[in-house]
Amino acid sequence: MSMNRIQFQPGLSMPEFLKQFGTEVQCEAALKQARWPQGFVCSYCSHTGHSVFKVGSHNTFQCQICRHQTSLIAGTLFQSTKLPLTIWFLAIYLISQTKTGLSALALKRYLAVSYPTAWLIHHKLMEAMSERETRYTLSGQVQIDDAYFGGELSGGKAGRGSENKVPFVAALSLDDDGHPLRIKLTPVSGFTKKAIADWAKTNLAPGCSVLSDGLSCFAAVSEAGCQHRAIIVGGRKPKDMPDFLWINTILGNLKTSLGGAYHAFGFAKYTSRYLAAFAYRFNRRFQLDKLPSRLLVAAIAIGPRSEVWLRSAEASC
Protein backbone atom coordinates (compact mmCIF):
# COMPACT_ATOMS: atom_id res chain seq x y z
CA MET A 1 0.00 0.00 0.00
CA SER A 2 1.36 3.43 -0.95
CA MET A 3 2.05 5.99 1.78
CA ASN A 4 -0.67 8.63 2.19
CA ARG A 5 1.14 11.94 1.74
CA ILE A 6 -1.41 13.84 3.83
CA GLN A 7 -1.29 11.49 6.80
CA PHE A 8 2.50 11.22 6.75
CA GLN A 9 3.37 14.90 6.30
CA PRO A 10 5.75 16.07 9.04
CA GLY A 11 3.68 18.93 10.40
CA LEU A 12 5.28 21.17 13.03
CA SER A 13 7.24 19.13 15.57
CA MET A 14 7.21 19.99 19.26
CA PRO A 15 10.97 20.80 19.31
CA GLU A 16 10.51 23.14 16.33
CA PHE A 17 7.50 24.76 17.95
CA LEU A 18 9.40 25.39 21.19
CA LYS A 19 12.32 26.75 19.20
CA GLN A 20 10.03 29.30 17.53
CA PHE A 21 7.60 30.10 20.34
CA GLY A 22 9.20 28.92 23.56
CA THR A 23 9.55 32.35 25.19
CA GLU A 24 7.21 35.25 25.86
CA VAL A 25 9.35 37.55 23.69
CA GLN A 26 9.07 35.17 20.73
CA CYS A 27 5.30 34.89 21.16
CA GLU A 28 4.90 38.67 21.36
CA ALA A 29 6.93 39.08 18.18
CA ALA A 30 4.83 36.46 16.38
CA LEU A 31 1.59 38.06 17.59
CA LYS A 32 2.73 41.49 16.44
CA GLN A 33 3.72 40.16 13.02
CA ALA A 34 0.43 38.33 12.59
CA ARG A 35 -1.64 41.31 13.74
CA TRP A 36 0.25 43.98 11.79
CA PRO A 37 2.13 42.19 8.97
CA GLN A 38 2.99 45.52 7.33
CA GLY A 39 3.78 47.26 10.61
CA PHE A 40 1.61 48.93 13.26
CA VAL A 41 -1.58 50.65 12.01
CA CYS A 42 -3.72 52.71 14.39
CA SER A 43 -7.26 51.29 14.63
CA TYR A 44 -8.67 54.81 15.05
CA CYS A 45 -6.93 56.95 12.43
CA SER A 46 -4.94 54.36 10.41
CA HIS A 47 -1.68 56.22 11.00
CA THR A 48 1.45 54.07 11.19
CA GLY A 49 3.71 56.28 13.33
CA HIS A 50 3.76 55.13 16.94
CA SER A 51 5.62 54.84 20.21
CA VAL A 52 6.00 51.67 22.26
CA PHE A 53 6.20 51.41 26.03
CA LYS A 54 5.60 48.76 28.65
CA VAL A 55 2.41 48.77 30.70
CA GLY A 56 1.98 45.68 32.84
CA SER A 57 3.15 42.54 31.12
CA HIS A 58 2.52 43.56 27.50
CA ASN A 59 3.73 46.31 25.20
CA THR A 60 1.43 49.28 24.65
CA PHE A 61 1.40 51.09 21.29
CA GLN A 62 0.52 54.80 21.13
CA CYS A 63 -0.34 56.50 17.86
CA GLN A 64 1.75 59.62 17.26
CA ILE A 65 -1.19 61.44 15.62
CA CYS A 66 -4.34 60.73 17.65
CA ARG A 67 -2.56 59.43 20.78
CA HIS A 68 -4.83 56.41 20.90
CA GLN A 69 -3.28 53.58 22.90
CA THR A 70 -3.68 49.88 22.34
CA SER A 71 -1.94 46.87 23.79
CA LEU A 72 -0.70 43.95 21.76
CA ILE A 73 -3.62 41.77 22.86
CA ALA A 74 -6.40 44.41 22.89
CA GLY A 75 -9.10 43.69 20.32
CA THR A 76 -8.02 40.07 19.90
CA LEU A 77 -9.18 36.78 21.37
CA PHE A 78 -6.46 37.19 24.01
CA GLN A 79 -7.82 40.49 25.34
CA SER A 80 -7.81 40.75 29.15
CA THR A 81 -6.05 37.42 29.59
CA LYS A 82 -3.87 36.97 32.64
CA LEU A 83 -2.09 33.99 31.14
CA PRO A 84 1.32 34.22 29.47
CA LEU A 85 1.22 34.15 25.68
CA THR A 86 3.36 31.00 25.81
CA ILE A 87 0.36 29.16 27.31
CA TRP A 88 -1.96 30.41 24.57
CA PHE A 89 0.52 29.54 21.82
CA LEU A 90 0.97 26.04 23.24
CA ALA A 91 -2.82 25.60 23.29
CA ILE A 92 -3.02 26.75 19.66
CA TYR A 93 -0.30 24.29 18.74
CA LEU A 94 -1.90 21.33 20.53
CA ILE A 95 -5.43 21.95 19.27
CA SER A 96 -4.36 22.54 15.67
CA GLN A 97 -1.92 19.63 15.42
CA THR A 98 -4.08 16.95 17.06
CA LYS A 99 -6.02 15.26 14.26
CA THR A 100 -8.76 13.86 16.48
CA GLY A 101 -9.20 17.01 18.53
CA LEU A 102 -8.31 17.61 22.15
CA SER A 103 -10.66 17.72 25.14
CA ALA A 104 -10.54 20.51 27.70
CA LEU A 105 -9.53 17.93 30.32
CA ALA A 106 -6.51 16.85 28.26
CA LEU A 107 -5.68 20.50 27.59
CA LYS A 108 -5.78 21.19 31.35
CA ARG A 109 -3.10 18.58 31.91
CA TYR A 110 -0.87 19.74 29.07
CA LEU A 111 -1.05 23.42 30.04
CA ALA A 112 -1.03 22.94 33.84
CA VAL A 113 -4.03 25.23 34.30
CA SER A 114 -7.39 24.73 36.01
CA TYR A 115 -10.20 22.97 34.17
CA PRO A 116 -12.36 26.14 33.88
CA THR A 117 -9.37 27.95 32.31
CA ALA A 118 -8.71 25.07 29.91
CA TRP A 119 -12.41 24.99 28.97
CA LEU A 120 -12.39 28.70 28.24
CA ILE A 121 -9.22 28.51 26.12
CA HIS A 122 -10.63 25.51 24.26
CA HIS A 123 -13.94 27.15 23.43
CA LYS A 124 -12.38 30.47 22.48
CA LEU A 125 -10.11 28.75 19.96
CA MET A 126 -12.94 26.56 18.66
CA GLU A 127 -15.06 29.69 18.22
CA ALA A 128 -12.23 31.23 16.19
CA MET A 129 -12.24 28.11 14.00
CA SER A 130 -16.03 28.23 13.69
CA GLU A 131 -16.20 31.87 12.63
CA ARG A 132 -13.36 31.35 10.16
CA GLU A 133 -15.26 28.48 8.54
CA THR A 134 -18.35 30.65 7.94
CA ARG A 135 -16.32 32.66 5.41
CA TYR A 136 -16.25 29.79 2.93
CA THR A 137 -18.88 28.20 0.71
CA LEU A 138 -18.85 24.95 -1.22
CA SER A 139 -18.86 24.96 -5.01
CA GLY A 140 -18.74 22.52 -7.94
CA GLN A 141 -19.65 18.91 -7.17
CA VAL A 142 -21.11 18.55 -3.69
CA GLN A 143 -22.22 15.49 -1.73
CA ILE A 144 -24.73 16.08 1.05
CA ASP A 145 -26.14 13.94 3.85
CA ASP A 146 -28.23 14.20 6.99
CA ALA A 147 -26.65 13.28 10.31
CA TYR A 148 -27.18 13.61 14.06
CA PHE A 149 -24.77 14.70 16.76
CA GLY A 150 -24.99 13.29 20.28
CA GLY A 151 -26.21 10.14 21.98
CA GLU A 152 -29.35 9.06 23.77
CA LEU A 153 -29.87 10.19 27.35
CA SER A 154 -30.61 7.66 30.05
CA GLY A 155 -34.36 7.57 30.48
CA GLY A 156 -34.93 9.85 27.50
CA LYS A 157 -36.37 9.29 24.04
CA ALA A 158 -34.65 6.81 21.76
CA GLY A 159 -33.45 7.27 18.18
CA ARG A 160 -33.72 10.57 16.31
CA GLY A 161 -36.20 11.90 18.85
CA SER A 162 -33.60 11.94 21.63
CA GLU A 163 -33.34 15.28 23.44
CA ASN A 164 -29.55 15.03 23.23
CA LYS A 165 -29.36 14.58 19.45
CA VAL A 166 -28.75 17.60 17.25
CA PRO A 167 -29.43 17.38 13.49
CA PHE A 168 -26.70 18.68 11.20
CA VAL A 169 -25.97 18.77 7.49
CA ALA A 170 -22.75 17.15 6.31
CA ALA A 171 -21.61 18.44 2.92
CA LEU A 172 -18.45 17.82 0.93
CA SER A 173 -17.14 19.41 -2.27
CA LEU A 174 -15.11 17.34 -4.71
CA ASP A 175 -12.52 18.22 -7.34
CA ASP A 176 -12.66 17.07 -10.97
CA ASP A 177 -10.99 13.79 -10.02
CA GLY A 178 -13.56 13.05 -7.33
CA HIS A 179 -11.25 13.81 -4.41
CA PRO A 180 -12.49 15.82 -1.38
CA LEU A 181 -11.76 19.55 -1.21
CA ARG A 182 -13.72 21.12 1.64
CA ILE A 183 -16.38 20.03 4.10
CA LYS A 184 -19.19 21.83 5.87
CA LEU A 185 -20.73 20.44 9.06
CA THR A 186 -23.62 22.69 10.02
CA PRO A 187 -26.31 22.26 12.70
CA VAL A 188 -29.86 22.88 11.44
CA SER A 189 -33.21 23.20 13.17
CA GLY A 190 -34.42 20.05 11.42
CA PHE A 191 -34.52 18.33 8.06
CA THR A 192 -37.26 20.44 6.51
CA LYS A 193 -37.29 22.12 3.12
CA LYS A 194 -37.14 25.57 4.68
CA ALA A 195 -34.17 24.68 6.88
CA ILE A 196 -32.26 23.14 3.95
CA ALA A 197 -33.08 26.08 1.66
CA ASP A 198 -31.76 28.53 4.26
CA TRP A 199 -28.67 26.36 4.79
CA ALA A 200 -27.96 26.15 1.06
CA LYS A 201 -28.23 29.91 0.53
CA THR A 202 -25.54 30.43 3.18
CA ASN A 203 -23.21 27.51 2.52
CA LEU A 204 -23.41 26.69 -1.21
CA ALA A 205 -22.30 28.75 -4.18
CA PRO A 206 -24.96 29.15 -6.89
CA GLY A 207 -24.54 26.60 -9.65
CA CYS A 208 -23.43 23.72 -7.41
CA SER A 209 -24.26 20.19 -8.52
CA VAL A 210 -25.59 18.56 -5.34
CA LEU A 211 -25.90 14.81 -4.87
CA SER A 212 -28.07 13.49 -2.01
CA ASP A 213 -29.51 10.18 -0.82
CA GLY A 214 -33.04 11.15 -1.81
CA LEU A 215 -34.26 12.69 1.45
CA SER A 216 -37.06 14.93 0.18
CA CYS A 217 -35.93 18.10 1.97
CA PHE A 218 -32.63 18.18 0.03
CA ALA A 219 -34.48 19.15 -3.15
CA ALA A 220 -34.76 22.60 -1.56
CA VAL A 221 -31.12 23.36 -2.50
CA SER A 222 -32.58 24.41 -5.86
CA GLU A 223 -33.86 27.54 -4.10
CA ALA A 224 -30.21 28.57 -3.76
CA GLY A 225 -29.61 28.20 -7.51
CA CYS A 226 -28.10 24.71 -7.24
CA GLN A 227 -28.80 21.59 -9.27
CA HIS A 228 -29.98 18.57 -7.33
CA ARG A 229 -29.62 14.88 -8.11
CA ALA A 230 -30.78 12.08 -5.81
CA ILE A 231 -29.76 8.44 -5.53
CA ILE A 232 -32.23 6.47 -3.46
CA VAL A 233 -30.26 4.58 -0.83
CA GLY A 234 -32.98 2.32 0.58
CA GLY A 235 -31.56 -0.17 3.07
CA ARG A 236 -28.13 -0.47 1.47
CA LYS A 237 -24.99 -0.29 3.58
CA PRO A 238 -22.37 2.46 3.04
CA LYS A 239 -19.92 0.00 1.43
CA ASP A 240 -22.54 -0.71 -1.25
CA MET A 241 -22.86 2.98 -2.18
CA PRO A 242 -19.67 4.10 -3.98
CA ASP A 243 -21.32 7.38 -4.98
CA PHE A 244 -21.32 8.43 -1.32
CA LEU A 245 -17.89 7.05 -0.45
CA TRP A 246 -16.33 10.31 0.66
CA ILE A 247 -19.22 11.76 2.65
CA ASN A 248 -19.60 8.43 4.50
CA THR A 249 -15.85 8.38 5.13
CA ILE A 250 -15.95 11.90 6.57
CA LEU A 251 -18.85 11.03 8.88
CA GLY A 252 -17.05 7.88 10.00
CA ASN A 253 -13.88 9.85 10.75
CA LEU A 254 -15.92 12.45 12.63
CA LYS A 255 -17.51 9.78 14.81
CA THR A 256 -14.12 8.19 15.51
CA SER A 257 -12.55 11.56 16.28
CA LEU A 258 -15.20 12.69 18.74
CA GLY A 259 -15.49 9.30 20.39
CA GLY A 260 -11.73 9.12 20.92
CA ALA A 261 -11.25 12.66 22.24
CA TYR A 262 -14.35 13.33 24.36
CA HIS A 263 -16.27 11.35 26.95
CA ALA A 264 -19.09 13.87 27.38
CA PHE A 265 -19.98 17.49 26.60
CA GLY A 266 -23.02 19.65 25.93
CA PHE A 267 -24.09 18.36 22.53
CA ALA A 268 -27.14 20.60 22.26
CA LYS A 269 -25.29 23.70 23.46
CA TYR A 270 -21.94 23.61 21.66
CA THR A 271 -22.47 21.42 18.59
CA SER A 272 -21.48 24.08 16.07
CA ARG A 273 -18.04 24.60 17.66
CA TYR A 274 -17.09 20.94 17.86
CA LEU A 275 -18.19 20.33 14.29
CA ALA A 276 -16.43 23.46 13.04
CA ALA A 277 -13.18 22.51 14.78
CA PHE A 278 -13.18 19.16 12.96
CA ALA A 279 -13.99 20.87 9.65
CA TYR A 280 -11.33 23.55 10.21
CA ARG A 281 -8.56 20.99 10.61
CA PHE A 282 -9.80 18.86 7.70
CA ASN A 283 -10.04 21.81 5.32
CA ARG A 284 -6.43 22.77 6.06
CA ARG A 285 -5.03 19.24 6.11
CA PHE A 286 -2.59 19.82 3.25
CA GLN A 287 -0.41 22.23 5.28
CA LEU A 288 -0.31 20.83 8.79
CA ASP A 289 2.81 22.81 9.66
CA LYS A 290 1.02 26.09 8.89
CA LEU A 291 -2.03 25.37 11.02
CA PRO A 292 -0.78 27.04 14.25
CA SER A 293 0.05 30.30 12.46
CA ARG A 294 -3.28 30.25 10.63
CA LEU A 295 -5.20 29.67 13.85
CA LEU A 296 -3.26 32.54 15.43
CA VAL A 297 -4.47 34.85 12.62
CA ALA A 298 -8.04 33.63 13.18
CA ALA A 299 -7.72 34.33 16.92
CA ILE A 300 -6.61 37.88 16.17
CA ALA A 301 -9.38 38.51 13.63
CA ILE A 302 -12.23 37.22 15.78
CA GLY A 303 -11.87 39.87 18.46
CA PRO A 304 -12.67 39.46 22.19
CA ARG A 305 -15.01 36.66 23.23
CA SER A 306 -15.92 36.61 26.92
CA GLU A 307 -16.93 33.52 28.86
CA VAL A 308 -20.45 34.90 29.27
CA TRP A 309 -20.72 35.30 25.50
CA LEU A 310 -19.30 31.84 24.84
CA ARG A 311 -21.77 30.19 27.21
CA SER A 312 -24.78 32.07 25.81
CA ALA A 313 -23.87 32.24 22.09
CA GLU A 314 -25.31 28.82 21.34
CA ALA A 315 -28.78 30.35 21.45
CA SER A 316 -28.00 32.24 18.23
CA CYS A 317 -26.09 29.43 16.46
SVG drawing of the C-alpha trace seen along z (x, -y; Angstrom):
<svg xmlns="http://www.w3.org/2000/svg" viewBox="-40 -64 55 67">
<polyline fill="none" stroke="black" stroke-width="0.4" points="0.0,0.0 1.4,-3.4 2.0,-6.0 -0.7,-8.6 1.1,-11.9 -1.4,-13.8 -1.3,-11.5 2.5,-11.2 3.4,-14.9 5.7,-16.1 3.7,-18.9 5.3,-21.2 7.2,-19.1 7.2,-20.0 11.0,-20.8 10.5,-23.1 7.5,-24.8 9.4,-25.4 12.3,-26.7 10.0,-29.3 7.6,-30.1 9.2,-28.9 9.5,-32.4 7.2,-35.3 9.4,-37.5 9.1,-35.2 5.3,-34.9 4.9,-38.7 6.9,-39.1 4.8,-36.5 1.6,-38.1 2.7,-41.5 3.7,-40.2 0.4,-38.3 -1.6,-41.3 0.2,-44.0 2.1,-42.2 3.0,-45.5 3.8,-47.3 1.6,-48.9 -1.6,-50.7 -3.7,-52.7 -7.3,-51.3 -8.7,-54.8 -6.9,-56.9 -4.9,-54.4 -1.7,-56.2 1.4,-54.1 3.7,-56.3 3.8,-55.1 5.6,-54.8 6.0,-51.7 6.2,-51.4 5.6,-48.8 2.4,-48.8 2.0,-45.7 3.1,-42.5 2.5,-43.6 3.7,-46.3 1.4,-49.3 1.4,-51.1 0.5,-54.8 -0.3,-56.5 1.7,-59.6 -1.2,-61.4 -4.3,-60.7 -2.6,-59.4 -4.8,-56.4 -3.3,-53.6 -3.7,-49.9 -1.9,-46.9 -0.7,-44.0 -3.6,-41.8 -6.4,-44.4 -9.1,-43.7 -8.0,-40.1 -9.2,-36.8 -6.5,-37.2 -7.8,-40.5 -7.8,-40.8 -6.0,-37.4 -3.9,-37.0 -2.1,-34.0 1.3,-34.2 1.2,-34.1 3.4,-31.0 0.4,-29.2 -2.0,-30.4 0.5,-29.5 1.0,-26.0 -2.8,-25.6 -3.0,-26.8 -0.3,-24.3 -1.9,-21.3 -5.4,-22.0 -4.4,-22.5 -1.9,-19.6 -4.1,-17.0 -6.0,-15.3 -8.8,-13.9 -9.2,-17.0 -8.3,-17.6 -10.7,-17.7 -10.5,-20.5 -9.5,-17.9 -6.5,-16.8 -5.7,-20.5 -5.8,-21.2 -3.1,-18.6 -0.9,-19.7 -1.0,-23.4 -1.0,-22.9 -4.0,-25.2 -7.4,-24.7 -10.2,-23.0 -12.4,-26.1 -9.4,-27.9 -8.7,-25.1 -12.4,-25.0 -12.4,-28.7 -9.2,-28.5 -10.6,-25.5 -13.9,-27.2 -12.4,-30.5 -10.1,-28.7 -12.9,-26.6 -15.1,-29.7 -12.2,-31.2 -12.2,-28.1 -16.0,-28.2 -16.2,-31.9 -13.4,-31.3 -15.3,-28.5 -18.4,-30.7 -16.3,-32.7 -16.2,-29.8 -18.9,-28.2 -18.8,-24.9 -18.9,-25.0 -18.7,-22.5 -19.6,-18.9 -21.1,-18.5 -22.2,-15.5 -24.7,-16.1 -26.1,-13.9 -28.2,-14.2 -26.7,-13.3 -27.2,-13.6 -24.8,-14.7 -25.0,-13.3 -26.2,-10.1 -29.3,-9.1 -29.9,-10.2 -30.6,-7.7 -34.4,-7.6 -34.9,-9.8 -36.4,-9.3 -34.7,-6.8 -33.5,-7.3 -33.7,-10.6 -36.2,-11.9 -33.6,-11.9 -33.3,-15.3 -29.6,-15.0 -29.4,-14.6 -28.8,-17.6 -29.4,-17.4 -26.7,-18.7 -26.0,-18.8 -22.7,-17.1 -21.6,-18.4 -18.4,-17.8 -17.1,-19.4 -15.1,-17.3 -12.5,-18.2 -12.7,-17.1 -11.0,-13.8 -13.6,-13.1 -11.3,-13.8 -12.5,-15.8 -11.8,-19.5 -13.7,-21.1 -16.4,-20.0 -19.2,-21.8 -20.7,-20.4 -23.6,-22.7 -26.3,-22.3 -29.9,-22.9 -33.2,-23.2 -34.4,-20.0 -34.5,-18.3 -37.3,-20.4 -37.3,-22.1 -37.1,-25.6 -34.2,-24.7 -32.3,-23.1 -33.1,-26.1 -31.8,-28.5 -28.7,-26.4 -28.0,-26.1 -28.2,-29.9 -25.5,-30.4 -23.2,-27.5 -23.4,-26.7 -22.3,-28.7 -25.0,-29.1 -24.5,-26.6 -23.4,-23.7 -24.3,-20.2 -25.6,-18.6 -25.9,-14.8 -28.1,-13.5 -29.5,-10.2 -33.0,-11.1 -34.3,-12.7 -37.1,-14.9 -35.9,-18.1 -32.6,-18.2 -34.5,-19.1 -34.8,-22.6 -31.1,-23.4 -32.6,-24.4 -33.9,-27.5 -30.2,-28.6 -29.6,-28.2 -28.1,-24.7 -28.8,-21.6 -30.0,-18.6 -29.6,-14.9 -30.8,-12.1 -29.8,-8.4 -32.2,-6.5 -30.3,-4.6 -33.0,-2.3 -31.6,0.2 -28.1,0.5 -25.0,0.3 -22.4,-2.5 -19.9,0.0 -22.5,0.7 -22.9,-3.0 -19.7,-4.1 -21.3,-7.4 -21.3,-8.4 -17.9,-7.1 -16.3,-10.3 -19.2,-11.8 -19.6,-8.4 -15.8,-8.4 -16.0,-11.9 -18.8,-11.0 -17.0,-7.9 -13.9,-9.9 -15.9,-12.5 -17.5,-9.8 -14.1,-8.2 -12.5,-11.6 -15.2,-12.7 -15.5,-9.3 -11.7,-9.1 -11.2,-12.7 -14.3,-13.3 -16.3,-11.3 -19.1,-13.9 -20.0,-17.5 -23.0,-19.7 -24.1,-18.4 -27.1,-20.6 -25.3,-23.7 -21.9,-23.6 -22.5,-21.4 -21.5,-24.1 -18.0,-24.6 -17.1,-20.9 -18.2,-20.3 -16.4,-23.5 -13.2,-22.5 -13.2,-19.2 -14.0,-20.9 -11.3,-23.6 -8.6,-21.0 -9.8,-18.9 -10.0,-21.8 -6.4,-22.8 -5.0,-19.2 -2.6,-19.8 -0.4,-22.2 -0.3,-20.8 2.8,-22.8 1.0,-26.1 -2.0,-25.4 -0.8,-27.0 0.0,-30.3 -3.3,-30.3 -5.2,-29.7 -3.3,-32.5 -4.5,-34.9 -8.0,-33.6 -7.7,-34.3 -6.6,-37.9 -9.4,-38.5 -12.2,-37.2 -11.9,-39.9 -12.7,-39.5 -15.0,-36.7 -15.9,-36.6 -16.9,-33.5 -20.4,-34.9 -20.7,-35.3 -19.3,-31.8 -21.8,-30.2 -24.8,-32.1 -23.9,-32.2 -25.3,-28.8 -28.8,-30.4 -28.0,-32.2 -26.1,-29.4"/>
</svg>
